[in-house]
Amino acid sequence: MPAEIVILLCEICKSRNYTTMRNKKTNKEKLNLKKYCNKCRKHTLHKESK
């Protein structure tokens, strides 16, 4: 199965807020999404972590 579950990490406070699916075959680079962080209380950049 090419899809895998990835964890999104806030760039400012480093908290793990979201999980999502990513297809390894179609998306080669790591995910970078702008999401809401409850700890920071604002929209921040969330990057994929291992």
N, C-alpha and C positions, 0 to 999 in steps of 0.2 A: 504494500500500500504506500503510495508516494506522499500522502498527506500526513503531517505530524502536528502534534499539539506544541505550541510555543508559549513561553511566559513573557509578558511585556513588563519592562522595568522602567520606572520613572527616572529621567536623567538628573533631576535636581535632588530628590530625597532618597533615591535608590530603593524605593519600596516596590514590591511586586503586586501590581494592581489587577492586571487582566491576563486571561488566557485566550488564545485564539488558534485557529488552524491555518497552516501554511503548506502549500503544495511545493515540495522540494524540486520537482522537475520543471515547473513553469516559473517559479520565483527563486532565482539563484542567490540573490543577496538578501541580507537580513531585513526584517520589517522595521520601519520607522513610522509611527503613527502619532498624531496629536490627539491625546485623550485627556479626560478629566482625572486629576489626582485628588483623592479625598484628604490626604495628609497635607499637601501643599494648598489645597482649596483653590486651584486654578487649572486651566488647561496647559499641559506641558507635553514635551516630546517624550514618547515612550518607545524604547528600543527593545528588540528581541534579545533575550538572554538565554543561556544554556542552563 
